[in-house]
């Protein structure tokens, strides 16, 4: 066999035939923590790496034909050669519980970190599409992006004033300086934006180049704010009443950020200014609606919108999280994380995955889409749109097993909530247990199946951390946790 000429699948078959077929268990607990004993517990630790030792390791490694084949396969194809066809076959886009209106078109956040804004507006638009009988519709993510950047700049400067007595090189201030106006955000932060600024159709504030390619703008604003932080700290230490005397200084700093945003994204609609939205419904009938961004967002809570959205007010939903580092049944928050001063903070009700999934299934059965957060880069393939813990077999190629638990991955920084998407369907087995989930992503139609991804239930257990749910789909005990004092 000419190894250089074979396909990735043929290489996998050859690796399997040479005895490297994965022995990883296929049970639901296959990602449980694995504690393996060292080869010997009676040898001293060598603090350095010996060249002769590495040469011996290499000699032993290359004696084995399966390692030589793995070298050829991985050098030509990367880790995708370890993709398991069994996962690709079973992770289909077929579901027996699916919402009737998923929302269209597939959106594309391009080269930006706006996934949370796309996921949130993709949830909001379903209620709007039902309310106005639309075939396709997209809200302006750029509109929320603009105001979020400005509000985060203000939030950051307020944190600077609040930490003047903290050492500049201390952990707290250095953490604040790391990312003053990052693209990312949380559900409570988008809820704040919608409450203060409202919503507009994308046609009224479309993306610009800098919205779709945000790194340059964010870098400039970050540099400016770091300079402002040093100046604000210096001036604050020279006065006994910083908040009473530095208002004009701070306003000037914010005005400069406003200038950058306006020049790079364009002037946004005013939240209270009337706009005229003209559209065709799915029956091709023309309509014209005079409203303001705040009134347009307020429609999501109107009686007609709530009725058309299965009785759900999208302004009332809240976040469930699964964080096994902390006690279940607790209210969690993150100190100094937010975007709009004086509005709601970031809160999560920590629950077991069974509770989260039960609420998600109930919402999908009620015809409601779900905003959720996950670590999308783990055991996933953006081209096929598959997220499955069985997708990539590292043991096949490297003879190693990855055995960290979900809590251990969080504690070591191996995993985190990195991406927000939308659930629109689930496939249940004969006992009513979830098998796989349908996911609407915001990476355009070129990713996955025309923009749609599929997530195995085992992947959900391991790499999904958040689901935003309506209160009526969880028990009173869960709802009451919102009244507790949050743990930071």
Buried (B, 14 or more C-beta within 10 A) or exposed (E): EEBEEBEBEBBBBBBBEBEBBBEBEEEEEBBEEEEEEEEEEEEEEEEEEEEEEEEEEEEEEEEBEBBBBBBBBBEBBEBEBBBBEEBBEBBEBEBEBBBEBBBBEBBBBBEBBBBBBBBBBBBBBBBBBBBBBBEEBBBBBBBBBBBBBBBBBBBBBBBBBEBBEBEEEEEEBEEBBEEBBBBBBBBBBBBBBBBBBBBBBBEBBBBBEBBBEBEEBBEBBBEBBBEBBEBBBEBBEEEEEBEEEBEEBBEEBBEBBBEBBEEBBBEBBEBEEEBEBEBEEEEEEEEEBEBBBBBBBBBBEBEEBBEBBBEBBBBEBBBBBBBBEBEBBBBBBEEBBBBBEEBEBBBBBBBEBEBBBBBBBBBBBBBBBBBBBBBBEBBBBBEBBBBBBBBBBBBBBBBEEBBBBBBBBBEEEEBEBBBBBBBBBBBBEEEEEBBBBBBBBBBBBEBBBEBBBBBBBBBBBBBBBBBBBBBEBBEEEBEEBEEEEBEE
